[in-house]
């Protein structure tokens, strides 16, 4: 994994773009998500299997609303970070994976999510996207990262375990699990 040099100011427009090589040797561009990604974000969500959409949004959606697309692509760079993994052909980019986090009001914890297109799973992309997200969160002084997921989402459970997250049943909904990773080296 290549970790990009992080600029002193971490606003999304200054994040670097970099290439990662997946397990199958496919080269993938990783870059910040911007408002210009609205159409490829819509295509990405609509291209996910029904189960993958349910796991990502903890409910069934077929097509994202305009409000959801705005929420996913127009970021508050003080509290949100989002990376896109894209491949390109001569005419367009295709979104194949996304990772993101959003901090709480105090900025000491963040909720994260990662989604990889069904046909791109099992190639190491989720690990790459999450490792970069974790590095950014640590560099910003965030102390704890967590994810709330469907208890049946075995891919996320395996990824969380691989990355060192602890897991517990959500006390408010036994159909969900909370994966949690302390980011502060002192904890």
C-alpha positions in Angstrom: 0.0 0.0 0.0 1.3 3.5 -0.8 0.3 6.2 1.6 0.1 9.6 0.0 1.9 12.5 1.7 -0.8 14.5 3.4 -0.8 18.2 3.0 -0.7 20.4 6.1 -4.2 21.6 5.3 -6.5 18.6 4.8 -9.3 20.2 2.9 -10.7 17.8 0.3 -9.6 20.0 -2.7 -6.0 19.6 -1.5 -6.0 15.8 -1.0 -3.8 14.1 -3.4 -4.9 11.7 -6.1 -2.9 8.5 -6.2 -2.9 5.1 -7.8 -3.2 1.8 -5.9 -2.6 -1.7 -7.2 -5.1 -4.3 -6.2 -4.4 -7.9 -5.5 -5.2 -8.8 -9.1 -2.8 -6.1 -10.3 -5.5 -3.8 -11.5 -4.5 -0.1 -11.1 -7.2 2.1 -9.4 -7.2 5.8 -8.9 -8.1 6.9 -5.4 -9.2 10.5 -5.0 -11.5 12.8 -2.9 -15.2 12.7 -3.7 -16.5 16.1 -5.0 -19.8 17.6 -5.9 -19.0 16.8 -9.5 -19.3 13.1 -8.7 -23.1 13.2 -8.4 -23.8 11.2 -11.6 -21.1 8.5 -11.0 -22.3 8.2 -7.3 -25.8 7.6 -8.5 -24.6 5.0 -11.0 -22.5 3.3 -8.4 -25.4 3.0 -5.9 -27.8 1.8 -8.6 -25.3 -0.7 -9.7 -24.9 -2.3 -6.3 -26.8 -5.5 -5.6 -29.9 -5.1 -3.5 -28.1 -6.8 -0.6 -25.1 -4.4 -0.9 -27.4 -1.4 -1.0 -29.2 -2.7 2.1 -25.9 -3.3 3.9 -24.7 0.2 3.0 -27.8 2.2 3.9 -29.2 -0.2 6.5 -32.4 -0.3 4.5 -33.6 -1.0 1.0 -33.3 1.7 -1.6 -33.4 1.3 -5.4 -32.2 4.7 -6.5 -30.8 7.5 -4.4 -32.8 10.7 -3.9 -31.4 14.0 -4.9 -31.1 14.9 -1.2 -29.0 11.7 -0.6 -26.7 12.4 -3.6 -26.1 15.9 -2.2 -25.3 14.5 1.2 -22.8 12.0 -0.3 -21.1 14.4 -2.7 -21.2 17.9 -1.1 -19.0 17.6 1.9 -18.4 19.7 5.0 -14.6 19.4 4.9 -14.4 20.2 8.6 -16.4 17.1 9.6 -16.4 14.8 6.6 -13.9 13.0 4.4 -14.8 10.8 1.4 -12.6 8.9 -1.0 -13.6 7.5 -4.4 -11.9 4.5 -6.1 -12.3 4.9 -9.8 -11.3 3.2 -13.0 -11.4 5.0 -16.3 -11.9 4.2 -20.0 -11.4 6.6 -22.8 -14.8 8.3 -22.2 -15.6 8.3 -18.5 -14.7 7.4 -14.9 -16.5 4.5 -13.2 -16.8 4.6 -9.4 -16.0 1.1 -7.9 -15.6 1.9 -4.3 -16.1 4.6 -1.7 -15.0 5.2 1.9 -16.1 8.1 4.1 -16.4 9.3 7.6 -18.3 12.0 9.4 -17.3 13.3 12.8 -19.5 14.0 15.8 -19.9 17.7 16.9 -16.9 17.6 19.2 -14.7 16.1 16.5 -13.3 13.3 18.7 -15.2 10.4 17.1 -16.3 9.6 13.5 -18.7 7.2 11.9 -17.2 5.5 8.9 -18.5 3.5 5.9 -16.9 1.7 3.0 -18.6 0.2 0.0 -17.1 -1.7 -2.8 -19.0 -2.6 -6.0 -20.0 -6.3 -5.9 -17.7 -7.3 -8.8 -14.7 -5.6 -7.2 -15.0 -7.2 -3.8 -12.2 -9.6 -2.7 -9.4 -7.7 -4.3 -8.2 -5.6 -1.3 -9.9 -2.4 -2.3 -11.9 -2.1 1.0 -8.7 -2.5 3.0 -7.0 0.2 0.9 -9.8 2.7 1.2 -10.2 2.1 5.0 -6.5 2.3 5.7 -6.4 5.8 4.1 -9.5 6.9 5.9 -8.0 5.7 9.2 -4.8 7.6 8.5 -6.6 10.8 7.8 -8.8 10.5 10.9 -5.6 9.9 13.0 -3.9 12.8 11.5 -6.8 15.0 12.4 -6.7 13.9 16.0 -9.9 11.9 16.0 -9.8 9.5 18.9 -12.4 6.8 17.8 -13.8 5.5 14.6 -16.9 3.4 14.5 -19.3 1.8 12.0 -22.9 0.6 12.5 -23.6 -2.3 10.2 -26.2 -5.0 9.5 -25.3 -8.1 11.7 -25.6 -10.2 8.5 -22.9 -8.2 6.7 -20.1 -10.8 7.0 -17.8 -8.9 4.6 -17.8 -5.8 6.8 -17.3 -8.0 9.9 -14.2 -9.6 8.3 -12.9 -6.3 7.1 -13.4 -4.7 10.6 -11.7 -7.6 12.3 -8.8 -7.5 9.8 -8.3 -3.7 10.5 -8.4 -4.2 14.3 -11.9 -3.0 15.1 -13.7 -4.6 18.0 -17.3 -5.6 17.5 -20.4 -5.7 19.7 -24.1 -6.0 19.2 -25.9 -2.6 18.9 -27.8 -2.3 22.2 -30.5 -0.3 20.5 -31.1 -2.8 17.6 -29.9 -6.4 17.9 -30.0 -6.7 14.1 -27.0 -4.4 13.9 -23.4 -4.5 15.1 -21.1 -1.7 16.1 -17.5 -2.0 15.0 -15.1 0.3 16.9 -11.5 1.3 16.5 -9.6 3.4 19.0 -7.3 5.8 17.0 -5.5 7.5 19.9 -2.3 5.6 20.6 -2.8 6.3 24.3 -6.0 4.2 24.5 
